Amino acid sequence: MDIEFKGGNCVVISGKKDTFVTDPKLSDLGLSDQGAHASAVLLTQTTFGVEPDEDVLVIDGPGEYEVKNCSIRGIPARRHSELSETAHNATMYRLDMDDISVAILGHIDPNLTDEQMEALGTIDVLVVPVGGSGYTLDYKSAVALVRKIEPKIVVPTHYAEEGVKYEVPQQPLEDFVKELGAATEELPKLKLKAGSLPINLTVYKLTRTK
């Protein structure tokens, strides 16, 4: 499995036969939209979608999905800015591919229920926004979720970066890294193989690619 970071909350997850793209609409941030040739795009909120090629599957809500050899579970969640405790207007995802489990959280309320935690299950890789400023999870909430979910790997997204025009200025990644206190590596692309994941929690800062 390979994971690339495209900016915002968009990552590209590639396996032996499939490619998945999360929240591909990046043009609002001054970047290029993604997902045109993916096997499927996963939308944590419907507003983060783009018009894909006709053969691209769009997954934009809760449910169980099978895409070739991959299993995807959409889990209902409350959007970070939603005041109603009963609203479910965002979706988290669990993706199982090549014997590795990946969770994509998106801009959610950090107070996950026991039911949501059970639906996520045991996670190897956690993709989580950390930029805060009222738009998404701040670094403290993101750290609390990492400690609750207990993944082996964290891929942070949606933080302050040169060349990215966020509607609300985002906090720097360093705040999250310092608060979490885990080992950190910077890579252009994360290459993973089941059975060879790090023993100790590791944060991977992925270089944004076009």
NORGI-V911942 format. One record per pair of residues at least 24 apart in sequence whose C-alpha atoms are under 8 Angstrom apart, sorted by sequence separation. I is the first residue (numbers start at 1). GAP is how many residues later the second one is. D is the distance in whole Angstrom. If there is no record, write none. Layout:
i->[I | I]
gap->[GAP | GAP]
d->[D | D]
This chain:
i->[7 | 24 | 25 | 71 | 72 | 100 | 101 | 102 | 103 | 104 | 105 | 23 | 24 | 25 | 70 | 71 | 100 | 102 | 126 | 23 | 24 | 70 | 71 | 94 | 123 | 125 | 128 | 130 | 131 | 177 | 40 | 70 | 80 | 81 | 82 | 93 | 110 | 122 | 123 | 124 | 125 | 126 | 127 | 128 | 129 | 130 | 131 | 39 | 69 | 70 | 79 | 80 | 81 | 107 | 108 | 109 | 122 | 123 | 124 | 125 | 126 | 127 | 128 | 129 | 130 | 131 | 61 | 62 | 79 | 80 | 107 | 108 | 122 | 123 | 124 | 125 | 126 | 127 | 128 | 129 | 130 | 131 | 61 | 78 | 79 | 80 | 107 | 125 | 127 | 129 | 60 | 77 | 78 | 110 | 77 | 110 | 117 | 139 | 135 | 138 | 143 | 142 | 110 | 133 | 133 | 139 | 140 | 143 | 133 | 139 | 143 | 132 | 133 | 77 | 131 | 132 | 140 | 76 | 131 | 139 | 75 | 130 | 131 | 131 | 130 | 45 | 75 | 45 | 75 | 152 | 153 | 44 | 45 | 130 | 152 | 44 | 152 | 154 | 156 | 43 | 44 | 152 | 153 | 154 | 155 | 156 | 44 | 152 | 153 | 154 | 155 | 156 | 18 | 151 | 152 | 153 | 154 | 155 | 42 | 153 | 155 | 17 | 18 | 81 | 81 | 80 | 81 | 80 | 80 | 44 | 44 | 44 | 15 | 16 | 15 | 100 | 100 | 98 | 99 | 1 | 98 | 1 | 9 | 1 | 9 | 9 | 30 | 31 | 30 | 29 | 30 | 29 | 28 | 29 | 29 | 10 | 9 | 8 | 9 | 7 | 8 | 7 | 8 | 5 | 7 | 32 | 31 | 4 | 5 | 4 | 3 | 4 | 2 | 3 | 2 | 3 | 2 | 1 | 2 | 1 | 1 | 5 | 7 | 4 | 5 | 6 | 7 | 4 | 5 | 6 | 4 | 5 | 6 | 4]
gap->[24 | 24 | 24 | 24 | 24 | 24 | 24 | 24 | 24 | 24 | 24 | 25 | 25 | 25 | 25 | 25 | 25 | 25 | 25 | 26 | 26 | 26 | 26 | 26 | 26 | 26 | 26 | 26 | 26 | 26 | 27 | 27 | 27 | 27 | 27 | 27 | 27 | 27 | 27 | 27 | 27 | 27 | 27 | 27 | 27 | 27 | 27 | 28 | 28 | 28 | 28 | 28 | 28 | 28 | 28 | 28 | 28 | 28 | 28 | 28 | 28 | 28 | 28 | 28 | 28 | 28 | 29 | 29 | 29 | 29 | 29 | 29 | 29 | 29 | 29 | 29 | 29 | 29 | 29 | 29 | 29 | 29 | 30 | 30 | 30 | 30 | 30 | 30 | 30 | 30 | 31 | 31 | 31 | 31 | 32 | 32 | 32 | 32 | 33 | 33 | 33 | 34 | 35 | 35 | 36 | 36 | 36 | 36 | 37 | 37 | 37 | 38 | 38 | 39 | 39 | 39 | 39 | 40 | 40 | 40 | 41 | 41 | 41 | 42 | 43 | 44 | 44 | 45 | 45 | 45 | 45 | 46 | 46 | 46 | 46 | 47 | 47 | 47 | 47 | 48 | 48 | 48 | 48 | 48 | 48 | 48 | 49 | 49 | 49 | 49 | 49 | 49 | 50 | 50 | 50 | 50 | 50 | 50 | 51 | 51 | 51 | 52 | 52 | 53 | 54 | 55 | 55 | 56 | 57 | 61 | 62 | 63 | 82 | 82 | 83 | 93 | 94 | 95 | 95 | 96 | 96 | 97 | 97 | 99 | 119 | 120 | 133 | 133 | 134 | 135 | 135 | 136 | 137 | 137 | 138 | 147 | 148 | 149 | 149 | 150 | 150 | 151 | 151 | 152 | 157 | 178 | 179 | 184 | 184 | 185 | 186 | 186 | 187 | 187 | 188 | 188 | 189 | 190 | 190 | 191 | 192 | 201 | 201 | 202 | 202 | 202 | 202 | 203 | 203 | 203 | 204 | 204 | 204 | 205]
d->[8 | 6 | 5 | 6 | 6 | 6 | 6 | 6 | 6 | 6 | 8 | 5 | 6 | 6 | 7 | 5 | 8 | 7 | 6 | 6 | 7 | 6 | 7 | 6 | 7 | 6 | 7 | 6 | 8 | 8 | 8 | 5 | 5 | 8 | 8 | 8 | 7 | 8 | 7 | 5 | 6 | 6 | 6 | 6 | 6 | 6 | 6 | 8 | 7 | 8 | 6 | 4 | 7 | 8 | 7 | 8 | 8 | 5 | 5 | 5 | 5 | 5 | 5 | 4 | 6 | 4 | 8 | 6 | 4 | 4 | 5 | 7 | 7 | 8 | 6 | 6 | 6 | 6 | 6 | 5 | 6 | 7 | 6 | 6 | 6 | 7 | 6 | 7 | 7 | 7 | 7 | 6 | 6 | 6 | 7 | 8 | 8 | 8 | 7 | 8 | 7 | 8 | 7 | 7 | 7 | 6 | 7 | 7 | 6 | 5 | 6 | 6 | 7 | 8 | 5 | 6 | 7 | 8 | 5 | 7 | 7 | 7 | 7 | 7 | 7 | 7 | 7 | 5 | 8 | 7 | 7 | 6 | 7 | 7 | 6 | 5 | 7 | 8 | 8 | 7 | 6 | 6 | 6 | 6 | 6 | 7 | 8 | 5 | 5 | 5 | 5 | 7 | 8 | 7 | 7 | 6 | 6 | 6 | 8 | 7 | 7 | 8 | 8 | 7 | 7 | 7 | 8 | 6 | 7 | 7 | 6 | 8 | 7 | 8 | 7 | 8 | 6 | 8 | 6 | 8 | 7 | 7 | 7 | 8 | 8 | 7 | 8 | 7 | 6 | 6 | 6 | 5 | 8 | 6 | 8 | 8 | 5 | 6 | 5 | 7 | 4 | 7 | 8 | 8 | 8 | 7 | 8 | 7 | 8 | 5 | 6 | 7 | 7 | 5 | 6 | 7 | 5 | 6 | 6 | 5 | 6 | 6 | 6 | 7 | 7 | 5 | 8 | 8 | 5 | 5 | 8 | 6 | 6 | 7]
